[in-house]
Amino acid sequence: MNKEDFCFSNLGWVRKVYIILMWLFTLVLVGFLFSKFLSDKEDSSSLGLFLFSFVILTGFSAWKHFTIVKRKSIQLGVIAVIDLFSVNILSFIALLIFADVSKKEQVALIAST
């Protein structure tokens, strides 16, 4: 196995469940924001707010997805701190654990080559 072999299919089940739940939550949140946008037809700033929120939410979720799948332990630590600032304690703890596991996987990969 090499670094290019790191992919979603060879993640552990806990990380797979985390990623799936993260994307489902993102989808629900974007859907909620879209329904809010549709209900505020007379407010011209709601389109900009919706688009900004959509880009931030999907971009952050894509960043999390990429770092978990590619086992980027330093970036996982950065994302964990961002989640801590957003008072997402469970995600903070999970991402720190994922960062530790990713670091061990990278060390094992280096040792095997």
DOKERO-246935 format. One line per 10 residues: number of its first residue (from 1); for each residue x, y, z of N, C-alpha, C. Coordinates in steps of 0.2 Angstrom, whole numbers, plus 5000, padded with zeros to 4 digits. Atoms other than C-alpha are relative to their C-alpha. Layout:
// DOKERO-246935
NUM) X Y Z X Y Z X Y Z | ...
//
This chain:
// DOKERO-246935
1) 5004 4994 5000 5000 5000 5000 5004 5006 5000 | 4996 4993 5000 5006 5018 4996 4995 5005 5001 | 5004 4994 4999 4999 5035 4999 4994 5001 4995 | 5006 4999 5005 4989 5035 4983 4995 4995 5001 | 5005 5005 4998 4980 5020 4990 4995 5002 5005 | 5004 4997 4995 4972 5030 5004 4993 5002 4996 | 5006 4998 5003 4954 5031 4998 4994 4998 5005 | 5006 5001 4995 4936 5030 5006 4999 4993 5001 | 5002 5007 4999 4934 5011 5003 5005 4997 5005 | 4996 5003 4995 4949 5007 5015 5000 5004 5006
11) 5001 4997 4993 4943 5018 5029 4997 4995 5005 | 5004 5004 4995 4937 5011 5045 4993 5002 5000 | 5008 4998 5001 4918 5010 5047 4999 5006 5004 | 5002 4994 4996 4918 5024 5061 5001 5006 4995 | 4999 4994 5004 4926 5036 5049 4995 5001 4994 | 5005 5000 5005 4915 5031 5035 4993 5002 5002 | 5007 4997 4997 4899 5034 5046 5001 5007 5001 | 4999 4992 4999 4906 5051 5051 4999 5004 4994 | 5001 4996 5006 4908 5056 5033 4993 5000 4997 | 5007 5000 5003 4891 5050 5028 4995 5004 5004
21) 5004 4995 4996 4883 5059 5043 5001 5007 4999 | 4998 4993 5002 4893 5074 5039 4996 5003 4994 | 5003 4998 5007 4887 5075 5021 4992 5000 5001 | 5007 5000 4999 4869 5071 5027 4998 5006 5004 | 5002 4994 4996 4869 5085 5040 5001 5006 4995 | 4998 4994 5004 4877 5097 5027 4994 5001 4995 | 5005 5000 5005 4863 5092 5014 4993 5003 5004 | 5006 4998 4996 4849 5095 5028 5001 5008 5001 | 4999 4993 4999 4857 5112 5032 4999 5004 4994 | 5001 4996 5007 4858 5118 5014 4993 5000 4998
31) 5007 5000 5002 4840 5112 5011 4996 5005 5005 | 5003 4995 4995 4835 5122 5027 5001 5007 4997 | 4998 4993 5003 4844 5138 5020 4997 5001 4994 | 5003 4999 5006 4837 5135 5003 4992 5002 5001 | 5007 4998 4999 4819 5135 5010 4999 5007 5003 | 5000 4994 4997 4823 5150 5020 5001 5006 4995 | 4999 4995 5006 4829 5159 5004 4994 5000 4996 | 5006 5000 5004 4813 5154 4995 4994 5004 5003 | 5005 4996 4996 4802 5161 5009 5002 5007 5000 | 4999 4993 4999 4811 5178 5009 5001 5003 4993
41) 4999 4997 5007 4808 5183 4991 5001 5007 4999 | 5000 4993 5001 4806 5201 4994 5007 5003 5003 | 4994 4998 4997 4823 5202 5003 5006 4999 4995 | 4995 5001 5005 4837 5205 4990 5007 4997 5002 | 4994 5003 4998 4851 5200 5001 5000 4993 5002 | 5000 5007 4999 4845 5183 5004 5003 4995 4995 | 4996 5004 5005 4852 5176 4988 5007 5000 5001 | 4993 5000 4999 4869 5182 4992 5002 4996 5007 | 4999 5004 4994 4868 5175 5010 4999 4993 4999 | 5000 5008 5002 4862 5158 5003 5006 4998 4997
51) 4994 5002 5004 4876 5157 4991 5006 5000 5004 | 4994 5000 4995 4889 5162 5004 5000 4994 5004 | 5001 5006 4995 4882 5149 5016 5001 4994 4997 | 4999 5006 5003 4881 5136 5003 5007 4998 4998 | 4993 5001 5002 4899 5139 4997 5004 4998 5007 | 4996 5001 4994 4906 5139 5015 4998 4993 5003 | 5002 5007 4997 4896 5123 5021 5002 4995 4996 | 4997 5005 5004 4900 5113 5006 5007 5000 4999 | 4992 4999 5000 4918 5119 5005 5003 4997 5006 | 4997 5002 4994 4921 5115 5023 4999 4992 5001
61) 5001 5007 5000 4913 5098 5021 5004 4996 4996 | 4995 5003 5005 4923 5094 5006 5007 5000 5003 | 4993 5000 4997 4939 5099 5015 5000 4995 5005 | 5000 5005 4995 4934 5088 5030 5001 4993 4996 | 5001 5007 5003 4930 5073 5018 5007 4999 4997 | 4993 5001 5003 4947 5075 5008 5005 4999 5006 | 4995 5001 4995 4957 5076 5024 5000 4994 5004 | 5001 5007 4997 4949 5061 5032 5002 4995 4996 | 4998 5005 5004 4951 5051 5017 5007 4999 4998 | 4993 5000 5001 4968 5056 5013 5005 4999 5006
71) 4996 5001 4994 4974 5054 5031 5005 5006 5001 | 4996 4994 4999 4980 5072 5032 5000 5002 5008 | 5001 5000 4993 4983 5072 5051 5001 5008 5002 | 4999 4993 4997 4989 5090 5053 4994 5004 4998 | 5006 4996 5002 4974 5097 5043 4994 4998 5004 | 5005 5002 4996 4963 5086 5053 5000 5004 5007 | 4999 4996 4994 4970 5095 5069 4997 5007 4999 | 5003 4993 5001 4966 5112 5061 4993 5000 5000 | 5007 5000 5001 4949 5107 5056 4996 4998 5007 | 5003 5001 4993 4946 5100 5074 5000 5007 5004
81) 5000 4994 4997 4951 5117 5081 4994 5005 4998 | 5005 4996 5003 4939 5126 5069 4993 4997 5003 | 5006 5002 4997 4925 5114 5075 4999 5001 5008 | 5000 4998 4993 4930 5118 5093 4997 5007 5001 | 5002 4993 5000 4927 5136 5090 4993 5001 4998 | 5007 5000 5002 4910 5132 5082 4996 4996 5005 | 5003 5003 4994 4906 5123 5099 4997 4993 4998 | 5002 5007 5002 4905 5106 5090 5005 4995 5003 | 4996 5004 4996 4913 5096 5104 5001 4993 4998 | 5000 5007 5002 4909 5079 5098 5004 4999 4993
91) 4996 5000 5006 4916 5082 5081 5008 5002 5001 | 4993 4998 4998 4932 5090 5089 5003 4994 5002 | 4997 5006 4997 4935 5074 5099 5001 4995 4994 | 4999 5005 5005 4932 5063 5084 5005 5002 4995 | 4995 4998 5005 4943 5073 5072 5007 4999 5003 | 4994 5001 4997 4957 5072 5085 5002 4993 5000 | 4999 5008 5000 4955 5053 5086 5002 4998 4993 | 4998 5002 5007 4955 5052 5067 5007 5003 4998 | 4993 4997 5002 4971 5063 5066 5005 4995 5003 | 4996 5005 4997 4979 5051 5078 5001 4993 4996
101) 5000 5006 5004 4974 5036 5069 5003 5001 4993 | 4997 4998 5007 4979 5044 5052 5008 5000 5001 | 4993 4999 4999 4996 5048 5059 5003 4993 5001 | 4998 5006 4999 4998 5030 5065 5000 4996 4993 | 5000 5003 5007 4993 5024 5047 5006 5002 4996 | 4994 4998 5004 5006 5035 5039 5007 4997 5003 | 4994 5003 4997 5020 5029 5051 5000 4993 4998 | 5000 5007 5002 5015 5011 5047 5002 4999 4993 | 4999 5000 5007 5015 5015 5029 5008 5001 4998 | 4993 4999 5001 5033 5022 5030 5004 4995 5002
111) 4996 5005 4998 5039 5008 5040 5000 4994 4996 | 5001 5006 5004 5032 4995 5028 5004 5001 4993 | 4996 4999 5006 5042 5003 5013 5007 4999 5001
//
